[in-house]
Amino acid sequence: MRLIAVKHLILACLLLPGAALAAEIIGIVTMQEGGATLLRGTSRYVVAEGVRLMPGDILELADKAFSQVEFTDGTVVGLGPQSRFLALSYPPAGARSSGGELFLLRGWMKLTSAPQKGRAIERYGSPLFELIPEGTAVMQVSAAEASVFMESGEGRLTQLSATGRAGDPVRLKTSQFFSAKQDQRGSVAARPSQAFLGALPRSFMDTLPARAAKFKERNVTPKRSGDFTYAEVADWINSVPAVRRAMVSHWQSKLSDPAFRSAIAAGLKEHPEWDRLINPDKHQDPPLANRNGQSQVSGSR
């Protein structure tokens, strides 16, 4: 009886919300100006300073907004107005190798990479390129073009085609600037373009300050603000293959919503990863056939 009681106590502790979240926390929103939304699971939440992030979380910023996120490995990320940002992957604590990836669908991101030792985040993705930095960089991404300014340090950049095929890596050094348009080979310049500097968010002109210590004992629970529709997340569902696969994992429970399921079914050419869930019969293994070409049925003679 005592053993059973202990087992129930352990189970109850594991099911506590705080215990469940603590194991998955990857970062903290340490600065928030203007409005921002957190997409987690199938719900929307209001972003506030002190909110913890978990793998798979999406941040969507309003006009004139700014968010700063400090990750557990020491990486600091600033997000500018109208940015769409995803914590695509993050290795568990204690993992021997880094392999985490942050993804900017569109907007502005300023990043300062963590020290090599203990680093969890390795890559910064976008629909047009992937960046592996050592230092501080600023990324700008839109639907048809993207650019990177290597503020300090250096980075290795790989341009991606519309189909996701990787080009030859490019090495960026301090103050160098890379820009590219969709399906056009990018170029490296000695300094940023005037258009880039003119559009640069003012908050990106300064060093991103470390503020995580202020929120160490202050765990802010995000306030739920409702659900989302297919149209509101279509850009994520129809993004690059790695992101599309992640969205299937995060949002497959939304298929219980008839409107969402109908929209997914209508656009399978754009997101074929959902086909197995929409048309499960099509993906079942065919029955085994015997030597006479007849289906084998368990127990038949």
Disulfide bonds with the S-S distance in Angstrom:
none
